[in-house]
Amino acid sequence: MSNWIIYAIGFIAQILFSSRLVVQWVTSEKQRKVSTPTLFWILSLIASFLLFLYGYLRNDFAIMLGQSLTYFIYIRNLQLQNEWQKFPKLMRWFLFLTPTFIIIYYFNNNRIDVELLFKNEAIPIWLLVLGIVSQVVFTLRFVYQWLYSEKQGKSVLPLGFWLLSLAGSLLILTYAVFRKDPVLFTGHILGTIIYVRNLILLHKYDD
């Protein structure tokens, strides 16, 4: 597959990720509190699906790992908002099973694919470690958000989510600079600004 198609998939994913943050930000500004509209989770799910595919096509384990860990949390938040059940059944099965099938197919191809992921000359070991740490930190925000939401019985975005978002985004920006990845860099610039703004909103209206 040509590079321009791969980058197009990545940029579409980042546009959707950025769009979800803009939607969340605008909604929060209107309500004068940090809120989580359903559209935030729908855009998250679609974008995560595309970025997982982008990571697969670029043989980038850090990207695939990050999306694998958060993908099903997006689905769970839609379930908590009673929106997942409104999706057509065929679409639900497709969204739920496709990433799993890709992972099984990828690793069933054995050593060739594993070596592409872990012994990619374009990604030295120190950069791979930085990418994995970045994605783990960035992913922990949704693990924290998921556990917090389960405890509250509803989908919410607490303070810890935004702190982890900011820390993870700054780490991924660093990774993107060394990886020379315009998709990651472009996507996380806007995100960093919105994470800071949400922290300000939380501080301002929760006091």
Protein Blocks (a to p, Z undefined) as FASTA:
>chain_A
ZZklmmmmmmmmmmmmmmmmmmmmmmmmmnopacddfklmmmmmmmmmmmmmmmmmnopa
klmmmmmmmmmmmmmmmmmnommmmpcfklmmmmmmmmmmmmmmmmmnommlmmmmmmcf
klcfklmmmmmmmmmmmmmmmmmmmmmmmmnopacddfklmmmmmmmmmmmmmmmmmnop
aklmmmmmmmmmmmmmmmmmmmmmmZZ
